[in-house]
Amino acid sequence: MKQTKHTNENVVITETTKFYEGNFLKNAMKKAKSFVKDTYRDVKRNAKGIIKDLKKKYSQSKKPENFIAGKMIAFQYKAKDATKKYDASPLVISLGYSQNPKYRQTHFIGLNCHWLPMNDRVKISSFFVELSEKRNGKLLYSDVKPFLSKFKGHPVLRQYIIKNVGPKVIEMPSDVFMTAAAVPSENWMGGR
């Protein structure tokens, strides 16, 4: 298999370009299917309690470390253009600060799970749990791009303006990713 080198925050990772295929992806999908089968109904039924519990356990003041690649975060958001449809309470898997030098300190890129159908939210969060564990929390857009092609037509990849993120951020550990993704907590604003 072809070997490639990726650099992220002074960490060089050598990995096969096909890491997202085979057993890795099968394991992530197997976990997602098991979660949906065994847990999803309970999560949906107890959504308000779960949200309250996540806020209580993981809420913190917004700080630069919240937006590092690999973090799953929830927050309140006010879009720059409120006439377009946006999620005012996104659940995002961060891919880190913008690579565009103009926006590097002021914007971050993330995958908003709320733009996906519920089953796909659980799948993508399971994939990121597996990937995060494999990469020790270091994620690269080039690593996840092939997986995102499976969600054609869903605008999951978003750029967020950090100053428009509310003062509190809920930063979740990987063991609650799937539960958080299954909670219907989206808040659509603007647009139609």
C-alpha positions as a printed NumPy array, in Angstrom:
array([[  0.   ,   0.   ,   0.   ],
       [  1.072,   3.56 ,  -0.626],
       [  2.542,   5.342,   2.409],
       [  1.952,   9.047,   3.04 ],
       [  3.182,  11.505,   5.646],
       [  0.83 ,  13.955,   7.313],
       [  1.918,  16.82 ,   9.533],
       [ -0.346,  18.251,  12.211],
       [  0.866,  20.633,  14.921],
       [  4.496,  19.455,  14.612],
       [  3.482,  15.777,  14.827],
       [  4.349,  13.67 ,  11.789],
       [  2.115,  10.668,  11.26 ],
       [  2.982,   7.997,   8.697],
       [  0.012,   5.864,   7.761],
       [ -1.438,   4.006,   4.817],
       [ -3.808,   6.012,   2.657],
       [ -6.337,   3.182,   3.001],
       [ -6.61 ,   3.28 ,   6.824],
       [-10.306,   4.126,   6.634],
       [-11.098,   0.936,   4.765],
       [-11.177,  -2.656,   5.915],
       [-11.351,  -3.597,   9.588],
       [-11.056,  -0.034,  10.872],
       [-14.207,   1.16 ,   9.134],
       [-16.018,  -2.143,   9.758],
       [-15.355,  -1.872,  13.5  ],
       [-16.668,   1.701,  13.605],
       [-19.84 ,   0.758,  11.706],
       [-20.37 ,  -2.337,  13.864],
       [-20.223,  -0.196,  17.019],
       [-22.649,   2.31 ,  15.49 ],
       [-25.163,  -0.398,  14.517],
       [-24.974,  -1.948,  17.973],
       [-25.465,   1.463,  19.596],
       [-28.485,   2.273,  17.416],
       [-30.022,  -1.143,  18.093],
       [-29.419,  -1.154,  21.859],
       [-29.381,   2.458,  22.988],
       [-30.864,   4.955,  20.536],
       [-34.507,   4.746,  21.702],
       [-33.496,   5.371,  25.305],
       [-31.3  ,   8.313,  24.3  ],
       [-34.106,   9.912,  22.3  ],
       [-36.622,   9.35 ,  25.096],
       [-34.293,  10.893,  27.7  ],
       [-32.827,  13.656,  25.512],
       [-33.496,  16.579,  27.883],
       [-31.942,  14.755,  30.82 ],
       [-28.902,  13.757,  28.767],
       [-28.364,  17.328,  27.551],
       [-28.643,  18.622,  31.12 ],
       [-26.148,  15.969,  32.303],
       [-23.657,  16.748,  29.5  ],
       [-23.849,  20.464,  30.325],
       [-23.338,  19.806,  34.023],
       [-20.356,  17.456,  33.537],
       [-18.532,  18.998,  30.584],
       [-19.476,  22.689,  30.288],
       [-16.596,  25.151,  30.5  ],
       [-15.678,  28.67 ,  29.49 ],
       [-14.643,  29.049,  25.858],
       [-10.861,  28.852,  25.338],
       [ -8.552,  28.252,  22.347],
       [ -7.925,  24.585,  23.255],
       [-11.627,  23.802,  22.648],
       [-11.132,  24.101,  18.896],
       [ -8.148,  21.762,  18.477],
       [ -8.697,  18.96 ,  15.96 ],
       [-10.358,  15.859,  17.38 ],
       [-12.529,  17.53 ,  20.022],
       [-16.298,  17.053,  20.06 ],
       [-17.887,  20.255,  21.243],
       [-21.353,  21.749,  21.538],
       [-21.993,  25.467,  21.871],
       [-24.379,  28.302,  21.113],
       [-23.653,  30.047,  17.816],
       [-24.775,  33.212,  16.053],
       [-24.082,  33.071,  12.312],
       [-22.555,  36.022,  10.496],
       [-25.438,  35.938,   7.997],
       [-28.553,  35.083,  10.006],
       [-30.725,  35.08 ,   6.857],
       [-29.223,  31.737,   5.775],
       [-30.124,  28.476,   7.494],
       [-27.749,  27.618,  10.33 ],
       [-27.635,  25.558,  13.506],
       [-27.671,  27.835,  16.566],
       [-26.577,  24.975,  18.86 ],
       [-24.183,  22.869,  16.772],
       [-22.591,  19.596,  17.812],
       [-19.194,  19.719,  16.13 ],
       [-16.216,  17.427,  15.721],
       [-13.401,  19.924,  15.308],
       [-10.853,  19.598,  12.53 ],
       [ -8.849,  22.464,  13.996],
       [ -8.165,  26.041,  13.124],
       [ -8.65 ,  27.257,   9.55 ],
       [ -5.665,  26.575,   7.295],
       [ -6.278,  29.85 ,   5.469],
       [ -3.664,  32.258,   6.943],
       [ -6.214,  35.074,   6.87 ],
       [ -8.553,  33.162,   9.224],
       [ -6.131,  30.939,  11.163],
       [ -6.647,  32.666,  14.528],
       [-10.295,  33.6  ,  14.105],
       [-12.015,  30.571,  12.502],
       [-12.096,  26.817,  12.968],
       [-13.358,  24.008,  10.749],
       [-15.665,  21.333,  12.063],
       [-18.153,  18.644,  11.177],
       [-21.594,  19.558,  12.462],
       [-23.326,  16.25 ,  13.149],
       [-26.742,  17.929,  13.138],
       [-26.668,  18.327,   9.34 ],
       [-26.84 ,  14.524,   9.035],
       [-29.762,  12.11 ,   9.451],
       [-29.743,  10.505,  12.92 ],
       [-28.296,   7.108,  11.913],
       [-25.474,   8.832,  10.037],
       [-24.708,  11.009,  13.079],
       [-24.053,   7.905,  15.113],
       [-21.954,   6.383,  12.321],
       [-19.791,   9.467,  11.919],
       [-19.281,   9.818,  15.676],
       [-18.323,   6.129,  15.912],
       [-15.86 ,   6.618,  13.069],
       [-14.288,   9.58 ,  14.868],
       [-14.031,   7.714,  18.153],
       [-12.106,   4.95 ,  16.354],
       [ -9.994,   7.446,  14.402],
       [ -9.28 ,   9.592,  17.447],
       [ -8.115,   6.562,  19.422],
       [ -5.958,   5.384,  16.514],
       [ -4.431,   8.868,  16.086],
       [ -4.138,   9.807,  19.78 ],
       [ -6.605,  12.641,  19.218],
       [ -4.798,  14.063,  16.172],
       [ -7.139,  14.404,  13.194],
       [ -6.446,  15.811,   9.756],
       [ -8.941,  16.895,   7.146],
       [ -7.09 ,  14.738,   4.601],
       [ -7.766,  11.728,   6.845],
       [-11.513,  12.285,   7.045],
       [-12.182,  13.57 ,   3.528],
       [-12.659,  10.065,   2.016],
       [-15.162,   9.202,   4.745],
       [-17.11 ,  12.429,   4.185],
       [-17.745,  11.462,   0.565],
       [-20.215,   8.907,   1.939],
       [-22.447,  11.801,   3.043],
       [-22.914,  13.529,  -0.308],
       [-25.48 ,  16.279,  -0.273],
       [-25.129,  16.944,   3.459],
       [-23.249,  20.166,   4.326],
       [-21.545,  18.694,   7.391],
       [-18.218,  20.482,   6.934],
       [-18.597,  24.013,   8.326],
       [-16.352,  26.951,   9.123],
       [-17.118,  28.729,  12.401],
       [-16.132,  32.226,  13.514],
       [-14.768,  31.83 ,  17.034],
       [-16.034,  35.206,  18.288],
       [-19.584,  34.096,  17.314],
       [-19.331,  31.029,  19.561],
       [-21.11 ,  31.581,  22.89 ],
       [-19.143,  32.012,  26.138],
       [-19.663,  28.366,  27.231],
       [-18.53 ,  25.239,  25.372],
       [-19.418,  21.643,  26.19 ],
       [-16.293,  19.608,  25.388],
       [-17.039,  15.889,  25.469],
       [-14.695,  12.92 ,  25.901],
       [-14.794,  10.274,  23.175],
       [-16.763,   7.805,  25.326],
       [-19.888,  10.006,  25.04 ],
       [-19.529,  10.933,  21.323],
       [-22.2  ,   8.501,  20.101],
       [-24.642,   9.399,  22.858],
       [-24.196,  13.124,  22.186],
       [-24.643,  12.582,  18.439],
       [-27.895,  10.677,  19.009],
       [-29.479,  13.443,  21.098],
       [-31.782,  15.625,  18.948],
       [-30.409,  18.993,  20.111],
       [-30.23 ,  20.966,  16.854],
       [-31.713,  24.448,  16.772],
       [-32.262,  25.618,  13.175],
       [-32.39 ,  29.357,  12.555],
       [-32.624,  31.652,   9.517],
       [-33.326,  30.559,   5.96 ],
       [-36.232,  28.278,   5.172]])
